[in-house]
C-alpha cells in the first residue's frame, strides 16, 4: 500500500470495483487489530468511506444499465 493510501489521500476516481473492495477488506482487517495506530485510524476510516461511496456509485450505475437493457429487450416493435 502506498503512503497516499495509508493517509487516505489516494484518488478513488477510476479505481476498479474489485480493487476498491479489496482495499476496503484490507482496511477493515487493519482497523480491527488491537494494535491499530490511532494516528492513522481517522485517515483509514476516511479512505474507507471514499471507497464505499465509489462502490455504491458503481453498483447504482450497473443497476441502471441492467434496467435499461431489460427495458430495451422487453419493448415490442424493435425485433424487425
C-alpha positions as CSV (number, residue, x, y, z in Angstrom):
1,X,0.0,0.0,0.0
2,X,1.4,3.4,-0.8
3,X,1.9,6.3,1.6
4,X,-1.1,8.0,0.0
5,X,-3.4,5.1,0.7
6,X,-2.1,4.9,4.2
7,X,-3.1,8.5,4.8
8,X,-6.3,8.3,2.8
9,X,-5.4,10.7,0.1
10,X,-5.1,8.3,-2.8
11,X,-7.6,9.3,-5.5
12,X,-10.6,7.0,-5.9
13,X,-11.5,8.3,-9.4
14,X,-11.4,5.4,-11.8
15,X,-10.5,2.7,-9.3
16,X,-12.0,-0.6,-10.4
17,X,-14.7,-2.0,-8.2
18,X,-12.8,-5.2,-7.3
19,X,-9.8,-3.2,-6.3
20,X,-11.9,-0.9,-4.2
21,X,-13.5,-3.9,-2.4
22,X,-10.1,-5.5,-1.9
23,X,-8.7,-2.3,-0.4
24,X,-11.8,-2.0,1.9
25,X,-11.3,-5.5,3.1
26,X,-7.6,-4.7,3.9
27,X,-8.6,-1.5,5.8
28,X,-11.2,-3.4,7.8
29,X,-8.6,-6.0,8.7
30,X,-6.2,-3.3,9.8
31,X,-8.6,-1.3,11.9
32,X,-9.9,-4.5,13.6
33,X,-6.5,-5.2,15.0
34,X,-5.8,-4.3,18.7
35,X,-2.6,-2.5,17.8
36,X,-4.1,-0.1,15.2
37,X,-2.2,3.2,15.1
38,X,-4.7,5.8,16.4
39,X,-2.8,8.5,14.4
40,X,-3.8,6.8,11.1
41,X,-7.2,5.5,12.1
42,X,-9.1,8.6,11.1
43,X,-7.4,8.6,7.7
44,X,-8.2,4.9,7.1
45,X,-11.8,5.4,8.0
46,X,-12.0,8.4,5.7
47,X,-10.4,6.3,2.9
48,X,-12.9,3.5,3.6
49,X,-15.7,6.0,3.4
50,X,-14.5,7.2,0.0
51,X,-14.2,3.6,-1.3
52,X,-17.7,2.7,-0.1
53,X,-19.0,5.7,-2.0
54,X,-17.2,4.6,-5.1
55,X,-18.6,1.1,-4.8
56,X,-22.2,2.3,-4.2
57,X,-21.9,4.6,-7.3
58,X,-20.7,1.6,-9.4
59,X,-23.4,-0.6,-8.2
60,X,-26.1,2.1,-8.9
61,X,-24.6,2.6,-12.4
62,X,-24.7,-1.1,-13.1
63,X,-28.2,-1.4,-11.8
64,X,-29.4,1.4,-14.1
65,X,-27.6,-0.1,-17.1
66,X,-29.2,-3.5,-16.4
67,X,-32.6,-2.0,-16.1
68,X,-32.1,-0.1,-19.4
69,X,-31.1,-3.3,-21.2
70,X,-34.0,-5.2,-19.8
71,X,-36.4,-2.4,-20.8
72,X,-35.0,-2.4,-24.3
73,X,-35.4,-6.2,-24.5
74,X,-39.0,-6.1,-23.4
75,X,-40.1,-3.3,-25.6
76,X,-42.2,-4.5,-28.6
77,X,-41.6,-3.4,-32.2
78,X,-37.8,-3.4,-32.3
79,X,-37.5,-7.1,-33.4
80,X,-37.9,-6.3,-37.0
